[in-house]
Amino acid sequence: MAGRTAKLAVALLMLAGGLGQAADAQSFMISEADAQAWKNDIQRGQKLQAEGKFDEAENAMVAALKIAERFGPSDIRLGASLNTLALLYHARGAYSAAEPLYRRAISSLETALGPDHPALAKVLGSLSALYLTQERGAQARPVAERRLALLEKAADALPEDIVDALNQLSLSEFLEGRFESAERYQLRALAILENDCERNAAAIAEGVSNLGVIQAAAGGYTQAAGAFERALDLRRRMGDRDSIAVARDQGHLAEAYAQRLQFAEAERLAESSLERRRELLPAKHPEIA
């Protein structure tokens, strides 16, 4: 989350720096001092957040937002300020504070850039992620759908962003119990990743594992077992034999084997999975409680 948060904030702020200068000449009178103060507060807030000084970062970002509100509703710096503060709250787990700020940021950017500008996809992705973190699949789905539509129309959209949007849609459908639809989105994401298997090996392993979870939830335990076996094989080829991801895949595969009455294999994998989890997770973690 932290890496994507930083990239998103930087992208919007770079856009704000360019388009905000054009807005300066519009009806809202913006002094050079205000423009510089906004920039200073935003940069200071991001620096403080990176240093883990969240309360001080919040103060700086709130100050930047107050300045941006004077620039007028069509100035992109307002949307960038709202989004930056939302990302801070999101990263801290203050979801009820982040959600309305994301929504205001989207509305502001629509005013500044138009409803079809690709920059909106970034904020839509963050709002969808917020909903999914809270298992609010019904709310996440339309946001993720709009994000995907914008990305698919953008000439310079990155494949990994399209994959992320598809994964969000897959998870939103999974949370709503629509397993067939969830599987279709997951397969679309995997098809993109498999265009460059070497570069995307880790993401493919994760996607295949997610596919297995979906198939198991739908009762397709034979398919699920095949997916988990493939995920474990992919991880082994990358040299990953002892990570928490391996432990989880082993646990999932054990459950699939048990459903197929392969009890000896299931017991062996379950024991190996639990042993790894005990080594890698805190004693009171729910996965080993």
CORLIN-V573417 format. One record per run of one state. SS is the DSSP state (helix for helix, strand for strand, loop for the rest). FROM is the first residue (numbers start at 1). LEN is the number of residues. If there is no record, write none. Layout:
<<SS;FROM;LEN> <SS;FROM;LEN>>
This chain:
<<loop;1;1> <helix;2;22> <loop;24;8> <helix;32;19> <loop;51;3> <helix;54;15> <loop;69;7> <helix;76;16> <loop;92;3> <helix;95;19> <loop;114;5> <helix;119;15> <loop;134;3> <helix;137;17> <loop;154;5> <helix;159;17> <loop;176;3> <helix;179;18> <loop;197;4> <helix;201;17> <loop;218;3> <helix;221;17> <loop;238;6> <helix;244;16> <loop;260;3> <helix;263;18> <loop;281;9>>
